[in-house]
Amino acid sequence: NRGNIHFKAGELDKARDYFQEALAIESGCAEALYNLGLTYKTMSNIEGALECFEKLHTILNNCPEVIYQIAVLYDMKQDVQQSVDWFMHLITIVPTDPGIL
């Protein structure tokens, strides 16, 4: 995937464009949404990243990786209550994962 190649090369604008192009073709493509969210997060576009991950959460309900990203993004926004709420939700899904405790 060209978006992933540009992401790894640090060419975030190009990566974003390729992920957006993939979503224009298939709006519910989970991989493109996830990668676009990561790209926005790396670009410090927290709102854009949250939009991607929250849309992805409606598609992949209770996916730990997506919930983790949402919790971290709210933490980056300094929205402590939202971040805690999402982390608490995550703990109910993967209670034995030491990486989130």
C-alpha positions as CSV (number, residue, x, y, z in Angstrom):
1,N,0.0,0.0,0.0
2,R,1.4,3.3,-1.1
3,G,0.1,5.1,2.0
4,N,2.0,2.8,4.3
5,I,5.2,3.3,2.3
6,H,5.0,7.0,2.6
7,F,4.0,6.8,6.3
8,K,7.2,4.8,7.0
9,A,9.2,7.3,5.0
10,G,7.8,10.1,7.1
11,E,6.0,11.6,4.1
12,L,2.8,12.2,6.1
13,D,1.0,14.4,3.6
14,K,1.4,11.9,0.8
15,A,0.4,9.0,3.2
16,R,-2.7,11.0,4.2
17,D,-3.6,11.6,0.6
18,Y,-3.3,7.9,-0.3
19,F,-5.4,6.8,2.7
20,Q,-8.0,9.4,1.8
21,E,-8.0,8.1,-1.8
22,A,-8.6,4.6,-0.5
23,L,-11.5,5.8,1.6
24,A,-13.0,7.6,-1.4
25,I,-13.1,4.2,-3.1
26,E,-14.3,2.2,-0.1
27,S,-15.5,4.5,2.7
28,G,-15.7,1.7,5.3
29,C,-12.2,0.3,4.7
30,A,-11.0,-0.5,8.2
31,E,-7.3,-0.5,7.3
32,A,-7.4,2.8,5.5
33,L,-9.4,4.4,8.4
34,Y,-7.0,3.1,11.0
35,N,-3.9,4.2,9.0
36,L,-5.4,7.6,8.3
37,G,-6.1,8.0,12.0
38,L,-2.5,7.1,12.8
39,T,-1.3,9.5,10.2
40,Y,-3.4,12.3,11.6
41,K,-2.2,11.4,15.1
42,T,1.5,11.6,14.0
43,M,0.7,15.0,12.3
44,S,-0.8,16.2,15.7
45,N,-4.2,16.5,14.0
46,I,-6.0,15.1,17.1
47,E,-9.5,16.0,15.9
48,G,-8.9,14.3,12.5
49,A,-7.5,11.2,14.2
50,L,-10.4,11.1,16.7
51,E,-12.9,11.3,13.8
52,C,-11.2,8.3,12.1
53,F,-11.0,6.2,15.2
54,E,-14.5,7.0,16.4
55,K,-15.9,6.1,12.9
56,L,-13.8,2.9,13.0
57,H,-15.3,2.1,16.4
58,T,-18.8,2.1,14.9
59,I,-17.5,-0.4,12.4
60,L,-15.4,-2.6,14.7
61,N,-17.2,-2.3,17.9
62,N,-15.1,-3.2,21.0
63,C,-11.8,-3.6,19.0
64,P,-9.1,-3.1,21.7
65,E,-6.7,-1.4,19.3
66,V,-9.2,1.2,18.3
67,I,-10.4,1.9,21.8
68,Y,-6.8,2.3,23.0
69,Q,-6.2,4.9,20.2
70,I,-9.3,6.8,21.2
71,A,-8.3,6.8,24.9
72,V,-4.8,8.0,24.0
73,L,-6.1,10.8,21.8
74,Y,-8.4,12.1,24.5
75,D,-5.4,12.1,26.8
76,M,-3.4,14.1,24.2
77,K,-6.4,16.6,24.1
78,Q,-6.1,16.8,27.9
79,D,-9.7,15.6,28.2
80,V,-8.9,13.4,31.3
81,Q,-12.5,12.3,31.9
82,Q,-13.0,11.0,28.3
83,S,-9.6,9.4,28.4
84,V,-10.3,7.6,31.7
85,D,-13.8,6.5,30.4
86,W,-12.3,4.9,27.3
87,F,-9.4,3.3,29.2
88,M,-12.0,1.8,31.7
89,H,-14.0,0.5,28.7
90,L,-10.8,-1.0,27.3
91,I,-10.0,-2.7,30.6
92,T,-13.5,-4.4,30.6
93,I,-12.6,-5.9,27.2
94,V,-9.1,-7.0,27.9
95,P,-8.8,-7.2,31.7
96,T,-5.6,-9.2,31.7
97,D,-3.6,-7.2,29.3
98,P,-0.7,-5.7,31.3
99,G,0.0,-3.1,28.6
100,I,-3.1,-1.1,29.6
101,L,-3.0,-1.5,33.4
